[in-house]
């Protein structure tokens, strides 16, 4: 009980102890890997994962959007509703932000789409083969175009020298029939 300007310190100490004892430590969020009470708020709000900052980098694997397309053969349509963390691009700051997805979640979606990891590997190999064939076809087209250009250049080089016959004002080439008139000045 307070009387004037004097505060009863014993009463305050008892209230603090009571508040500390009333806190529900068992119900509080804890890291699912190390039981630490310090949860990374970004992971919790984005992915609803209880993990501390130390375990975040040890136990949880992230994958970039580019790797999702290359390694798991998912399309933009497949990952449109998946949650991600956005980070500044490490290569250049003015490029688009790097999007990080949970690898476990991406793997599950890919397996649901293709059936199994073996099917994913088969499709990756098929895609690599298609890209390889496309490059070979493009190279053959370049070689064909280069050959065509060199043949045209060789034909152009076969220009003959005129052999004119006749003297005087009009002369005519013996090979191609070109006629030249010269004016005497």
Backbone bond lengths (Angstrom), bond angles and torsions (degrees), N, CA, C in turn:
res aa  C-N    CA-C-N  psi(-1)  N-CA   C-N-CA  omega(-1)  CA-C   N-CA-C  phi
1 X - - - 1.445 - - 1.521 108.53 -
2 X 1.309 115.84 134.84 1.457 120.64 -178.26 1.521 109.86 -94.01
3 X 1.341 112.97 139.55 1.456 118.44 177.96 1.507 107.83 -132.52
4 X 1.294 117.79 103.11 1.453 121.27 179.27 1.512 110.51 73.51
5 X 1.351 115.00 -130.15 1.460 120.52 -178.67 1.514 112.93 -93.57
6 X 1.293 118.65 -0.84 1.454 121.72 -177.47 1.525 109.99 -91.89
7 X 1.340 115.77 132.28 1.457 121.43 -178.79 1.513 107.85 -106.89
8 X 1.297 116.03 135.68 1.455 121.30 178.91 1.525 108.06 -80.18
9 X 1.340 117.88 103.23 1.465 122.79 -175.22 1.519 112.28 -70.46
10 X 1.336 117.58 -31.88 1.466 119.94 179.87 1.530 110.32 -64.46
11 X 1.280 116.09 -39.07 1.461 121.50 179.92 1.532 110.48 -65.54
12 X 1.337 117.41 -39.24 1.470 122.07 179.07 1.519 110.43 -65.40
13 X 1.333 118.05 -42.66 1.473 121.89 179.19 1.525 110.71 -61.14
14 X 1.331 116.47 -41.93 1.460 119.78 179.43 1.535 111.08 -65.27
15 X 1.324 117.03 -39.14 1.465 120.74 178.31 1.528 111.33 -64.51
16 X 1.357 117.72 -40.57 1.470 121.23 178.63 1.516 110.74 -63.62
17 X 1.334 117.46 -44.18 1.466 120.88 178.95 1.529 110.45 -61.19
18 X 1.317 115.01 -41.68 1.462 119.66 -179.58 1.530 110.71 -64.16
19 X 1.331 118.08 -40.58 1.464 121.47 178.65 1.515 111.03 -64.89
20 X 1.330 117.31 -42.79 1.463 121.14 -179.52 1.520 110.57 -64.09
21 X 1.327 116.98 -41.47 1.458 120.37 -179.58 1.529 111.57 -68.96
22 X 1.312 116.87 -28.48 1.461 120.47 -178.03 1.527 113.74 -77.90
23 X 1.337 118.32 -15.48 1.465 119.80 -178.14 1.522 110.34 -64.86
24 X 1.316 118.73 133.27 1.474 121.36 -177.90 1.534 111.41 -85.20
25 X 1.322 117.33 80.59 1.463 120.51 -179.20 1.525 112.17 -64.94
26 X 1.300 117.54 -32.21 1.463 119.76 -178.60 1.525 111.53 -69.50
27 X 1.318 116.75 -32.32 1.459 120.55 -178.51 1.523 112.89 -87.05
28 X 1.329 117.57 -10.86 1.463 120.78 -177.05 1.531 110.30 -69.28
29 X 1.327 115.43 156.46 1.459 120.52 178.71 1.520 110.16 -69.64
30 X 1.311 115.82 135.37 1.462 121.69 177.46 1.516 108.26 -131.86
31 X 1.313 114.86 155.54 1.459 120.55 177.09 1.523 108.72 -63.16
32 X 1.317 117.33 132.46 1.466 119.86 -177.76 1.525 112.25 -75.78
33 X 1.333 117.78 -8.83 1.461 120.99 179.92 1.526 112.32 -101.33
34 X 1.350 117.50 -40.27 1.467 119.47 -174.99 1.527 113.27 -126.56
35 X 1.317 119.51 4.88 1.468 125.19 179.67 1.522 113.97 60.16
36 X 1.301 117.31 25.37 1.462 121.21 176.00 1.529 108.89 -75.36
37 X 1.342 117.58 140.05 1.471 118.78 -179.98 1.531 113.50 -78.86
38 X 1.335 117.56 -4.52 1.461 120.99 -177.53 1.527 109.62 -95.10
39 X 1.305 115.79 101.23 1.464 122.57 -175.92 1.520 109.69 -93.74
40 X 1.334 115.52 140.60 1.463 120.53 174.50 1.529 107.60 -73.88
41 X 1.325 115.76 115.85 1.467 120.04 -173.28 1.527 112.20 -67.22
42 X 1.326 117.22 -33.86 1.471 119.87 -179.09 1.529 111.30 -64.45
43 X 1.329 116.15 -44.70 1.469 119.91 178.12 1.527 110.98 -64.87
44 X 1.316 115.62 -40.05 1.459 118.98 -177.95 1.527 111.28 -67.32
45 X 1.331 117.14 -44.76 1.464 119.06 -177.93 1.529 112.17 -72.40
46 X 1.338 117.22 -35.20 1.463 119.71 -176.88 1.526 112.44 -81.24
47 X 1.339 116.11 -53.60 1.468 120.57 -172.97 1.526 113.67 -107.04
48 X 1.347 118.05 -5.29 1.456 123.04 -175.86 1.532 111.31 60.07
49 X 1.329 115.77 42.59 1.463 122.29 179.25 1.520 108.16 -112.42
50 X 1.331 116.30 128.48 1.458 121.04 176.54 1.521 108.50 -87.14
51 X 1.313 116.16 102.27 1.457 120.85 -179.52 1.521 108.69 -148.75
52 X 1.331 115.79 141.64 1.462 119.53 176.62 1.531 108.62 -82.96
53 X 1.323 115.81 172.45 1.464 119.31 -176.70 1.526 111.97 -67.05
54 X 1.334 117.25 -32.57 1.469 119.63 179.35 1.528 110.96 -67.95
55 X 1.309 116.50 -45.42 1.469 120.50 -178.62 1.522 112.12 -74.43
56 X 1.322 116.51 -20.17 1.463 120.87 -179.52 1.524 110.56 -57.15
57 X 1.320 117.05 -43.13 1.462 120.68 -176.99 1.524 112.56 -89.48
58 X 1.329 117.05 -19.32 1.464 119.64 -179.81 1.525 112.24 -85.08
59 X 1.312 116.96 -44.88 1.466 121.05 -168.95 1.525 115.43 -107.09
60 X 1.314 117.06 -19.10 1.461 119.72 -177.47 1.521 108.56 -108.56
61 X 1.326 116.50 127.58 1.462 120.71 -179.36 1.521 109.69 -105.84
62 X 1.325 114.35 134.56 1.458 121.43 177.59 1.516 109.24 -110.47
63 X 1.318 115.63 155.46 1.463 120.72 -179.65 1.530 107.77 -137.11
64 X 1.324 116.00 140.78 1.463 120.30 -178.53 1.526 110.47 -77.60
65 X 1.305 115.14 163.29 1.464 120.79 -178.88 1.530 110.63 -63.33
66 X 1.326 117.06 -38.89 1.465 120.80 178.73 1.522 110.78 -62.07
67 X 1.335 116.64 -42.11 1.462 120.48 178.73 1.524 111.44 -66.98
68 X 1.314 116.87 -31.62 1.472 120.39 176.42 1.524 109.30 -60.25
69 X 1.333 116.29 -43.98 1.464 120.26 -179.34 1.525 111.20 -69.44
70 X 1.326 117.93 -42.25 1.464 121.26 -175.39 1.525 112.72 -77.33
71 X 1.331 117.45 -49.59 1.462 121.11 -171.48 1.525 113.97 -84.56
72 X 1.321 116.92 -34.31 1.460 119.75 -175.63 1.525 113.22 -110.90
73 X 1.327 117.25 0.84 1.467 123.83 174.39 1.529 113.06 54.57
74 X 1.317 116.20 36.37 1.455 120.11 176.20 1.520 109.20 -93.79
75 X 1.304 115.84 153.92 1.464 120.67 179.95 1.527 109.61 -102.11
76 X 1.304 114.46 173.72 1.471 121.01 176.94 1.534 109.62 -59.66
77 X 1.308 116.20 -37.19 1.467 121.74 179.85 1.532 111.10 -63.89
78 X 1.340 116.99 -37.63 1.461 121.14 -177.92 1.524 112.58 -67.63
79 X 1.320 117.27 -32.07 1.470 119.98 -174.23 1.528 112.81 -107.16
80 X 1.303 117.51 15.22 1.472 119.76 -174.64 1.528 113.01 -65.12
81 X 1.325 119.53 -30.59 1.467 122.13 -176.28 1.525 113.27 -104.41
82 X 1.307 117.75 9.07 1.459 121.04 -177.72 1.522 109.24 -88.06
83 X 1.321 115.77 140.01 1.461 120.65 179.47 1.522 109.73 -75.73
84 X 1.333 115.77 150.40 1.460 121.20 -178.62 1.521 110.10 -149.95
85 X 1.327 114.45 164.83 1.462 121.81 174.44 1.518 106.78 -109.27
86 X 1.312 116.03 134.79 1.461 120.84 -179.50 1.525 109.12 -102.01
87 X 1.325 116.01 131.31 1.468 122.58 178.46 1.522 108.58 -128.78
88 X 1.339 118.02 152.85 1.469 119.45 174.47 1.526 109.92 -62.80
89 X 1.317 116.21 144.17 1.461 120.71 -178.24 1.526 109.51 -65.11
90 X 1.345 118.27 126.86 1.467 120.41 -177.88 1.527 113.20 -72.97
91 X 1.334 118.26 -19.13 1.460 120.54 -178.33 1.516 111.89 -81.75
92 X 1.316 116.37 -45.87 1.463 121.56 177.42 1.516 108.17 -148.03
93 X 1.301 115.84 133.35 1.455 120.19 -176.26 1.512 114.31 -68.24
94 X 1.338 117.33 -27.85 1.464 118.90 -177.37 1.528 112.78 -89.46
95 X 1.319 118.25 0.10 1.461 121.10 173.17 1.527 108.90 -78.47
96 X 1.325 116.18 172.59 1.463 121.84 179.93 1.528 109.82 -62.63
97 X 1.329 116.55 148.01 1.462 120.80 179.91 1.526 111.15 -61.44
98 X 1.337 114.53 149.19 1.457 121.26 177.06 1.530 107.55 -81.29
99 X 1.311 117.21 129.19 1.456 122.03 -179.61 1.520 108.77 -103.43
100 X 1.339 116.54 125.12 1.459 122.01 -177.72 1.527 109.61 -110.42
101 X 1.328 115.46 126.48 1.456 122.63 179.07 1.523 108.58 -111.84
102 X 1.321 116.67 157.89 1.459 120.63 173.82 1.527 108.61 -72.72
103 X 1.330 115.96 124.95 1.466 119.91 -176.73 1.526 111.20 -63.46
104 X 1.311 116.65 -37.79 1.462 121.07 -179.60 1.533 111.02 -60.53
105 X 1.313 116.26 -43.20 1.467 121.55 -179.94 1.532 110.97 -66.96
106 X 1.329 116.46 -42.43 1.465 121.60 179.21 1.527 110.38 -64.07
107 X 1.319 115.79 -41.48 1.470 120.67 -179.95 1.533 110.16 -61.65
108 X 1.323 116.96 -43.37 1.471 120.77 179.23 1.529 111.63 -63.04
109 X 1.312 117.16 -41.82 1.467 120.64 179.35 1.523 110.27 -64.93
110 X 1.329 116.67 -41.43 1.461 120.81 179.93 1.528 111.33 -65.22
111 X 1.316 116.61 -40.85 1.469 120.21 178.53 1.529 110.07 -66.57
112 X 1.331 117.37 -38.35 1.475 119.98 176.33 1.521 111.17 -63.64
113 X 1.318 117.27 -35.02 1.464 120.89 -178.04 1.527 111.68 -75.73
114 X 1.340 117.48 -44.80 1.465 121.05 -173.23 1.529 114.09 -101.36
115 X 1.313 118.82 -14.12 1.459 120.05 177.50 1.508 113.65 105.98
116 X 1.328 117.69 -52.00 1.461 120.95 -179.50 1.528 109.40 -156.44
117 X 1.329 115.22 171.35 1.466 119.71 179.29 1.527 111.30 -67.20
118 X 1.332 116.88 -31.58 1.464 120.31 178.47 1.527 110.72 -64.51
119 X 1.326 116.03 -40.32 1.469 120.37 177.89 1.525 111.05 -64.46
120 X 1.324 115.82 -37.06 1.468 119.87 177.40 1.523 109.39 -62.07
121 X 1.334 116.57 -44.69 1.473 121.01 179.50 1.530 110.94 -63.82
122 X 1.333 117.13 -41.11 1.468 120.34 177.93 1.521 110.82 -60.93
123 X 1.327 115.91 -45.14 1.467 119.91 179.92 1.521 111.60 -66.20
124 X 1.344 116.80 -35.33 1.472 119.77 176.45 1.519 110.36 -64.21
125 X 1.336 116.50 -44.46 1.470 120.32 179.16 1.525 111.06 -64.32
126 X 1.333 116.40 -39.89 1.466 120.81 178.02 1.529 110.14 -62.68
127 X 1.312 116.06 -42.57 1.466 121.09 179.45 1.531 110.60 -64.68
128 X 1.341 117.06 -41.02 1.469 120.67 177.53 1.523 110.62 -63.05
129 X 1.329 116.53 -40.06 1.463 121.38 179.18 1.528 110.65 -64.44
130 X 1.323 116.66 -41.84 1.470 120.58 178.22 1.519 110.30 -62.66
131 X 1.322 116.83 -43.34 1.472 120.90 179.21 1.523 110.27 -64.42
132 X 1.338 116.42 -40.92 1.469 120.84 179.09 1.527 110.24 -62.85
133 X 1.336 117.05 -46.36 1.468 120.86 178.94 1.523 111.55 -62.77
134 X 1.316 116.60 -38.02 1.462 120.98 178.23 1.536 110.54 -63.42
135 X 1.335 116.37 -41.53 1.468 120.17 178.97 1.525 111.12 -66.62
136 X 1.338 116.90 -40.78 1.465 120.80 178.49 1.525 109.90 -63.28
137 X 1.324 116.96 -43.87 1.464 121.21 179.13 1.525 110.58 -61.69
138 X 1.319 116.73 -41.98 1.459 121.27 179.36 1.527 110.63 -65.17
139 X 1.333 116.81 -39.51 1.462 121.30 178.25 1.527 110.68 -65.14
140 X 1.342 116.76 -41.82 1.466 120.21 177.83 1.522 110.90 -62.79
141 X 1.316 116.70 -39.61 1.469 120.36 177.49 1.529 110.72 -63.13
142 X 1.319 116.96 -39.96 1.468 120.63 178.15 1.521 111.16 -64.12
143 X 1.352 115.90 -43.81 1.470 120.36 179.35 1.524 109.64 -62.72
144 X 1.337 116.97 -44.45 1.457 121.24 179.42 1.533 110.71 -60.55
145 X 1.319 116.66 -43.67 1.468 121.55 179.24 1.527 110.72 -64.96
146 X 1.329 116.30 -40.46 1.469 120.68 178.92 1.528 110.62 -64.84
147 X 1.348 116.91 -41.72 1.470 120.45 177.14 1.524 110.57 -61.42
148 X 1.324 116.01 -43.84 1.456 120.40 -179.67 1.527 110.89 -61.20
149 X 1.317 116.70 -42.36 1.462 120.21 179.87 1.526 111.63 -65.72
150 X 1.339 117.09 -40.05 1.470 119.32 -179.54 1.521 110.92 -69.21
151 X 1.341 118.21 -36.10 1.466 120.56 177.67 1.521 109.99 -64.34
152 X 1.314 117.60 -42.21 1.463 121.71 178.28 1.522 109.62 -62.54
153 X 1.322 117.03 -40.54 1.464 120.35 179.35 1.529 110.90 -65.68
154 X 1.347 117.20 -38.91 1.465 120.00 178.45 1.524 110.77 -65.57
155 X 1.325 116.70 -39.44 1.463 120.04 178.32 1.518 109.85 -63.14
156 X 1.295 116.71 -40.90 1.456 120.43 179.83 1.524 111.33 -66.68
157 X 1.320 117.61 -29.78 1.464 120.52 -179.40 1.527 111.79 -71.22
158 X 1.323 117.93 -21.07 1.457 121.62 -177.72 1.530 112.16 -80.38
159 X 1.276 116.99 36.85 1.462 121.55 177.14 1.526 107.72 -77.71
160 X 1.320 115.86 132.25 1.467 118.99 -176.20 1.526 110.97 -89.77
161 X 1.317 114.31 163.55 1.463 120.12 172.43 1.521 107.09 -91.88
162 X 1.301 114.95 135.53 1.461 119.48 -178.41 1.530 110.78 -71.69
163 X 1.332 114.92 137.64 1.476 121.59 173.49 1.520 106.72 -115.61
164 X 1.315 113.12 99.72 1.465 118.46 -176.65 1.520 110.17 -85.31
165 X 1.296 115.97 141.01 1.467 120.63 173.86 1.516 108.60 -122.23
166 X 1.219 113.50 149.74 1.455 119.33 -177.66 1.519 109.36 103.75
167 X 1.288 114.42 147.61 1.457 118.90 178.40 1.510 107.37 -123.57
168 X 1.261 114.46 154.24 1.452 117.60 179.98 1.511 110.23 113.58
169 X 1.322 115.24 -147.08 1.452 120.37 -173.32 1.533 111.18 -78.47
170 X 1.316 120.77 -41.63 1.460 123.44 -178.88 1.512 110.00 -104.48
171 X 1.388 113.24 132.94 1.456 119.65 175.51 1.523 107.76 -129.78
172 X 1.350 116.67 146.59 1.454 121.58 -178.16 1.520 108.77 -128.78
173 X 1.385 115.77 135.68 1.463 121.15 179.21 1.525 108.16 -75.79
174 X 1.358 115.56 136.23 1.460 120.65 -179.30 1.535 111.62 -72.70
175 X 1.352 117.68 -28.68 1.469 121.18 -173.90 1.532 112.18 -86.35
176 X 1.320 116.45 -52.64 1.468 118.89 -172.85 1.516 113.89 -108.08
177 X 1.311 119.14 -11.14 1.456 121.33 177.17 1.517 113.87 84.40
178 X 1.308 119.04 18.10 1.457 122.82 178.86 1.520 109.49 -71.27
179 X 1.314 117.23 132.01 1.461 121.52 178.95 1.516 109.34 -109.43
180 X 1.337 115.61 136.55 1.460 121.91 179.48 1.520 108.24 -125.48
181 X 1.310 115.29 135.27 1.468 120.63 173.66 1.516 107.69 -109.70
182 X 1.302 116.18 130.56 1.461 120.64 177.84 1.514 109.29 -112.19
183 X 1.291 114.96 134.17 1.454 119.98 177.20 1.513 108.60 -97.56
184 X 1.267 115.41 137.66 1.463 120.17 178.24 1.519 107.18 -91.25
185 X 1.280 115.30 126.42 1.462 120.22 -178.71 1.502 110.17 -107.30
